[in-house]
């Protein structure tokens, strides 16, 4: 989910940057063509309230004031990384881009749900998300290109991080969490009477955000450190379609858990495991990616010809 947030924020800046640049070019073009004081395209209203209106020019100016510097740096970064990738003959294959996207999709029930959520919440298309994933693949390759890792180091890493390469279990969970055992008992009685889990959750859940989802946690790793261990332990003993409770939690609350689906991934094969281990070792030794981007801007002579408005 963290990787998803990074992609969303970065791509959002890029989409905004393209729009700002287009609008700026339109305004400059109109400025050059107009000399008689007539209303310019940039001064046309984009919104109104009461007797006031907001012009396209004012809108663009505010966007530049708040995001201009970040947008400019992102645009320069992409140019610099592109030049370095070309110089080093580095490319991002379709499989590598898809693997990068797959990391962002963790926590979503499906690829379709992920793209739908990104489109609904942030207006981002699948093409824009793939472009950002491709950029990240190239940036990571550049950051780790000159780092050497021995076969012995790879073997040691795999031995020390065996759980990363073992078979993986994910569970699609819903949870109803209450403050006392009596309420938990009423929850179980309702469920035993055939009331759908989501309906029961809507009635008793304290957290408004979770209530709207019917207690749905989505896909959760069996060893997720951000979920109560009591819930994960109980869920691990269930089959898909089973429920358990009341479960006493560490903070004194009680929970009822419903396992909707279970997904088991096989252990990683030797070749993939060694490839992943080598990549992780390189990343741990690489300089911060922001520093890599900064060094590339310097290397290729990036400079701001006209200063962006201060944030």
RODO-2510 file (C-alpha; in nm, 4 decimals, decimal comma):
residues 311
     n   res          X          Y          Z
     1     x     0,0000     0,0000     0,0000
     2     x     0,2907     0,2342     0,0669
     3     x     0,4228     0,1687    -0,2824
     4     x     0,0769     0,2384    -0,4174
     5     x     0,0727     0,5735    -0,2428
     6     x     0,4122     0,6611    -0,3878
     7     x     0,2945     0,5793    -0,7398
     8     x    -0,0308     0,7708    -0,6937
     9     x     0,1389     1,0839    -0,5617
    10     x     0,4132     1,0795    -0,8245
    11     x     0,1818     1,0181    -1,1174
    12     x    -0,0550     1,2820    -0,9838
    13     x     0,2268     1,5347    -0,9949
    14     x     0,3122     1,4306    -1,3493
    15     x    -0,0473     1,4632    -1,4699
    16     x    -0,0673     1,8025    -1,3055
    17     x     0,2647     1,9047    -1,4594
    18     x     0,1480     1,8247    -1,8086
    19     x    -0,1663     2,0282    -1,7594
    20     x     0,0218     2,3261    -1,6169
    21     x     0,2694     2,3235    -1,9030
    22     x    -0,0064     2,3068    -2,1646
    23     x    -0,1966     2,5909    -2,0012
    24     x     0,1188     2,7985    -1,9652
    25     x     0,2015     2,7562    -2,3330
    26     x    -0,1514     2,8530    -2,4316
    27     x    -0,1335     3,1670    -2,2197
    28     x     0,2074     3,2676    -2,3575
    29     x     0,0816     3,2125    -2,7120
    30     x    -0,2202     3,4315    -2,6463
    31     x    -0,0027     3,6956    -2,4798
    32     x     0,2149     3,7162    -2,7895
    33     x    -0,0827     3,7441    -3,0248
    34     x    -0,2803     4,0015    -2,8238
    35     x    -0,1733     4,3642    -2,8023
    36     x    -0,5062     4,5533    -2,8022
    37     x    -0,6107     4,4820    -2,4442
    38     x    -0,8888     4,2373    -2,5375
    39     x    -0,9668     3,9538    -2,2933
    40     x    -0,7134     3,6757    -2,3310
    41     x    -0,7912     3,3051    -2,3252
    42     x    -0,6121     3,2856    -1,9893
    43     x    -0,8509     3,5409    -1,8388
    44     x    -1,1643     3,3496    -1,9277
    45     x    -1,3516     3,2213    -1,6196
    46     x    -1,3344     2,8551    -1,5234
    47     x    -1,5680     2,8865    -1,2234
    48     x    -1,7993     3,1385    -1,0634
    49     x    -1,9668     3,1981    -0,7303
    50     x    -2,2091     3,4799    -0,6585
    51     x    -2,0907     3,7789    -0,8555
    52     x    -1,7275     3,6646    -0,8592
    53     x    -1,5460     3,4350    -1,0964
    54     x    -1,2094     3,2564    -1,1081
    55     x    -1,0113     3,2941    -1,4270
    56     x    -0,8076     3,0254    -1,5958
    57     x    -0,4960     3,2376    -1,5370
    58     x    -0,5600     3,2672    -1,1616
    59     x    -0,6237     2,8952    -1,1398
    60     x    -0,2963     2,8095    -1,3145
    61     x    -0,1078     3,0637    -1,1015
    62     x    -0,2308     2,9000    -0,7804
    63     x    -0,1348     2,5558    -0,9068
    64     x     0,2131     2,6812    -0,9901
    65     x     0,2474     2,8507    -0,6520
    66     x     0,1685     2,5292    -0,4669
    67     x     0,3115     2,2603    -0,6947
    68     x     0,5315     2,4393    -0,9479
    69     x     0,8719     2,3506    -0,8027
    70     x     0,7828     1,9857    -0,7414
    71     x     0,6393     1,9549    -1,0926
    72     x     0,9494     2,1072    -1,2481
    73     x     1,1832     1,8729    -1,0579
    74     x     0,9750     1,5691    -1,1555
    75     x     0,9908     1,6691    -1,5218
    76     x     1,3683     1,7186    -1,5035
    77     x     1,4095     1,3856    -1,3224
    78     x     1,2326     1,2007    -1,5998
    79     x     1,4476     1,3653    -1,8626
    80     x     1,7670     1,2861    -1,6700
    81     x     1,6744     0,9231    -1,6014
    82     x     1,5796     0,8785    -1,9661
    83     x     1,9177     1,0104    -2,0791
    84     x     2,1069     0,7892    -1,8342
    85     x     1,9070     0,4798    -1,9285
    86     x     1,9844     0,5491    -2,2934
    87     x     2,3551     0,5981    -2,2187
    88     x     2,3700     0,2713    -2,0240
    89     x     2,1471     0,0878    -2,2730
    90     x     1,8956     0,0072    -1,9988
    91     x     1,5344    -0,0794    -2,0720
    92     x     1,2276    -0,1813    -1,8701
    93     x     1,0689    -0,4983    -2,0020
    94     x     0,6949    -0,5568    -1,9916
    95     x     0,7466    -0,8263    -1,7244
    96     x     0,9513    -0,5903    -1,5066
    97     x     0,6900    -0,3165    -1,5336
    98     x     0,4143    -0,5628    -1,4461
    99     x     0,6108    -0,6891    -1,1453
   100     x     0,6535    -0,3318    -1,0247
   101     x     0,2809    -0,2709    -1,0621
   102     x     0,2041    -0,5929    -0,8789
   103     x     0,3714    -0,4526    -0,5692
   104     x     0,1339    -0,1564    -0,5802
   105     x    -0,1652    -0,3860    -0,6190
   106     x    -0,1004    -0,5760    -0,2960
   107     x    -0,3959    -0,5304    -0,0635
   108     x    -0,6451    -0,5044    -0,3496
   109     x    -0,8695    -0,7987    -0,4312
   110     x    -0,7795    -0,7919    -0,8003
   111     x    -0,5949    -0,6004    -1,0701
   112     x    -0,9276    -0,4680    -1,1962
   113     x    -1,0167    -0,3337    -0,8520
   114     x    -0,6796    -0,1608    -0,8250
   115     x    -0,7137     0,0203    -1,1572
   116     x    -1,0737     0,1112    -1,0809
   117     x    -0,9762     0,2587    -0,7437
   118     x    -0,6906     0,4603    -0,8930
   119     x    -0,9224     0,5957    -1,1613
   120     x    -1,2062     0,6758    -0,9204
   121     x    -0,9982     0,8313    -0,6442
   122     x    -0,7225     1,0034    -0,8423
   123     x    -0,8287     1,0078    -1,2062
   124     x    -0,5242     0,8022    -1,3031
   125     x    -0,5401     0,5753    -1,6062
   126     x    -0,3723     0,2381    -1,6368
   127     x    -0,1380     0,3891    -1,8975
   128     x    -0,0243     0,6618    -1,6551
   129     x     0,0355     0,4067    -1,3799
   130     x     0,2366     0,1887    -1,6161
   131     x     0,4477     0,4895    -1,7185
   132     x     0,5332     0,5582    -1,3557
   133     x     0,6150     0,1913    -1,2942
   134     x     0,8456     0,1939    -1,5978
   135     x     1,0215     0,5021    -1,4630
   136     x     1,0723     0,3347    -1,1249
   137     x     1,2168     0,0233    -1,2895
   138     x     1,4708     0,2316    -1,4803
   139     x     1,5575     0,4447    -1,1779
   140     x     1,6204     0,1353    -0,9652
   141     x     1,8370    -0,0186    -1,2367
   142     x     2,0460     0,2986    -1,2571
   143     x     2,0778     0,3202    -0,8784
   144     x     2,2081    -0,0366    -0,8522
   145     x     2,3961    -0,0737    -1,1830
   146     x     2,7463    -0,0402    -1,0363
   147     x     2,6902    -0,2423    -0,7182
   148     x     2,8495    -0,5890    -0,7147
   149     x     2,7045    -0,8773    -0,5118
   150     x     2,8767    -1,2152    -0,4728
   151     x     2,7053    -1,5548    -0,4915
   152     x     2,8024    -1,6151    -0,1298
   153     x     2,6236    -1,2985    -0,0190
   154     x     2,3128    -1,4036    -0,2079
   155     x     2,3132    -1,7430    -0,0366
   156     x     2,3556    -1,5864     0,3061
   157     x     2,0685    -1,3445     0,2438
   158     x     1,8328    -1,6258     0,1441
   159     x     1,9276    -1,8247     0,4546
   160     x     1,8725    -1,5243     0,6826
   161     x     1,5413    -1,4221     0,5194
   162     x     1,3925    -1,7625     0,4474
   163     x     1,0348    -1,6490     0,5153
   164     x     1,0522    -1,4094     0,2183
   165     x     1,0959    -1,7030    -0,0189
   166     x     0,8675    -1,9622     0,1431
   167     x     0,5098    -2,0287     0,0400
   168     x     0,2806    -1,7374     0,1210
   169     x    -0,0726    -1,7337     0,2585
   170     x    -0,3150    -1,4437     0,2135
   171     x    -0,6651    -1,4267     0,3566
   172     x    -0,9610    -1,2136     0,2517
   173     x    -1,0989    -1,1142     0,5919
   174     x    -1,3924    -0,9354     0,7457
   175     x    -1,3868    -0,8514     1,1172
   176     x    -1,6437    -0,7261     1,3653
   177     x    -1,4768    -0,5714     1,6685
   178     x    -1,6689    -0,4771     1,9834
   179     x    -1,5868    -0,3666     2,3360
   180     x    -1,7538    -0,6363     2,5473
   181     x    -1,8188    -1,0101     2,5426
   182     x    -2,1960    -0,9686     2,5643
   183     x    -2,2091    -0,7701     2,2408
   184     x    -1,9801    -1,0244     2,0774
   185     x    -2,2244    -1,2954     2,1810
   186     x    -2,5147    -1,1068     2,0187
   187     x    -2,3074    -1,0760     1,7024
   188     x    -2,2531    -1,4527     1,6939
   189     x    -2,6243    -1,5168     1,7586
   190     x    -2,7201    -1,2936     1,4650
   191     x    -2,4718    -1,4677     1,2401
   192     x    -2,6006    -1,8074     1,3525
   193     x    -2,9521    -1,6926     1,2561
   194     x    -2,8305    -1,6299     0,9021
   195     x    -2,7960    -1,2516     0,9080
   196     x    -2,5261    -1,1547     0,6535
   197     x    -2,1919    -1,0607     0,8091
   198     x    -2,1946    -0,7178     0,6429
   199     x    -2,5350    -0,6300     0,7883
   200     x    -2,4292    -0,7275     1,1389
   201     x    -2,1097    -0,5287     1,1006
   202     x    -2,2994    -0,2156     0,9976
   203     x    -2,4968    -0,2275     1,3219
   204     x    -2,2176    -0,2758     1,5708
   205     x    -1,8857    -0,1543     1,4389
   206     x    -1,7534     0,1501     1,6177
   207     x    -1,5188     0,2721     1,3463
   208     x    -1,7240     0,4701     1,0908
   209     x    -1,4698     0,4124     0,8145
   210     x    -1,4781     0,0374     0,8648
   211     x    -1,8563     0,0326     0,9141
   212     x    -1,9047     0,1576     0,5587
   213     x    -1,7099    -0,1456     0,4358
   214     x    -1,9029    -0,3914     0,6469
   215     x    -1,5885    -0,4745     0,8445
   216     x    -1,4043    -0,5743     0,5264
   217     x    -1,0253    -0,5781     0,5708
   218     x    -0,9597    -0,7046     0,2190
   219     x    -0,6625    -0,9304     0,1453
   220     x    -0,4308    -0,9616     0,4445
   221     x    -0,1007    -1,1448     0,4644
   222     x    -0,1040    -1,4235     0,7219
   223     x     0,1914    -1,2553     0,8949
   224     x     0,0813    -0,8943     0,8505
   225     x     0,2481    -0,6981     1,1334
   226     x    -0,0233    -0,4297     1,1250
   227     x    -0,3107    -0,6646     1,2127
   228     x    -0,3833    -0,7983     1,5633
   229     x    -0,1991    -1,1266     1,6045
   230     x    -0,4998    -1,2806     1,7826
   231     x    -0,7175    -1,2280     1,4741
   232     x    -0,4546    -1,3651     1,2358
   233     x    -0,3941    -1,6658     1,4577
   234     x    -0,7657    -1,7487     1,4715
   235     x    -0,8107    -1,6942     1,0985
   236     x    -0,5175    -1,9233     1,0182
   237     x    -0,7068    -2,2150     1,1748
   238     x    -1,0170    -2,1599     0,9584
   239     x    -1,1210    -2,2673     0,6131
   240     x    -1,2680    -2,0321     0,3518
   241     x    -1,6265    -1,9505     0,4483
   242     x    -1,5736    -2,0138     0,8220
   243     x    -1,6146    -1,7711     1,1144
   244     x    -1,4671    -1,7671     1,4654
   245     x    -1,5216    -1,5729     1,7861
   246     x    -1,5373    -1,4161     2,0265
   247     x    -1,1623    -1,3549     2,0105
   248     x    -1,0124    -1,1642     2,3037
   249     x    -0,7711    -0,8987     2,1775
   250     x    -0,4690    -0,7542     2,3540
   251     x    -0,6464    -0,4225     2,4213
   252     x    -0,9457    -0,5965     2,5828
   253     x    -1,1799    -0,5739     2,2846
   254     x    -1,3567    -0,8749     2,1360
   255     x    -1,3638    -0,9714     1,7708
   256     x    -1,5460    -1,2031     1,5333
   257     x    -1,3542    -1,2914     1,2167
   258     x    -1,4899    -1,4200     0,8870
   259     x    -1,2527    -1,5795     0,6334
   260     x    -1,4030    -1,5226     0,2904
   261     x    -1,1175    -1,6571     0,0766
   262     x    -0,7701    -1,8043     0,1180
   263     x    -0,4887    -1,7780    -0,1353
   264     x    -0,1723    -1,9861    -0,1094
   265     x     0,1306    -1,9023    -0,3236
   266     x     0,3989    -2,1664    -0,3784
   267     x     0,7526    -2,1198    -0,2522
   268     x     0,9767    -1,9209    -0,4855
   269     x     1,1975    -2,1284    -0,7118
   270     x     1,5766    -2,1086    -0,6757
   271     x     1,6352    -1,8851    -0,9771
   272     x     1,3710    -1,6300    -0,8769
   273     x     1,4822    -1,6411    -0,5135
   274     x     1,8431    -1,5632    -0,6018
   275     x     1,7341    -1,2850    -0,8372
   276     x     1,5177    -1,1281    -0,5672
   277     x     1,7885    -1,1644    -0,3017
   278     x     2,0483    -1,0011    -0,5254
   279     x     1,8120    -0,7130    -0,5998
   280     x     1,7352    -0,6587    -0,2299
   281     x     2,1038    -0,6561    -0,1372
   282     x     2,1797    -0,4020    -0,4085
   283     x     1,8935    -0,1787    -0,2982
   284     x     2,0153    -0,1880     0,0616
   285     x     2,3546    -0,0591    -0,0549
   286     x     2,2317     0,1954    -0,3071
   287     x     2,2160     0,5652    -0,2296
   288     x     1,8679     0,7156    -0,1710
   289     x     1,6736     0,7441    -0,4954
   290     x     1,6234     1,1183    -0,4480
   291     x     2,0018     1,1554    -0,4372
   292     x     2,0339     0,9468    -0,7544
   293     x     1,7874     1,1772    -0,9292
   294     x     1,9731     1,4845    -0,8028
   295     x     2,3083     1,3514    -0,9234
   296     x     2,1624     1,2788    -1,2664
   297     x     2,0217     1,6321    -1,2924
   298     x     2,3708     1,7656    -1,2225
   299     x     2,5340     1,5209    -1,4630
   300     x     2,3138     1,6277    -1,7523
   301     x     2,3282     1,9986    -1,6743
   302     x     1,9725     2,0552    -1,5609
   303     x     1,9021     2,4176    -1,4758
   304     x     1,5948     2,6281    -1,4160
   305     x     1,5916     2,9015    -1,6778
   306     x     1,2919     3,0789    -1,5316
   307     x     1,2423     3,0223    -1,1612
   308     x     0,9182     2,8568    -1,0623
   309     x     0,7034     3,0471    -0,8102
   310     x     0,7941     2,9764    -0,4506
   311     x     0,5786     2,7204    -0,2721
***
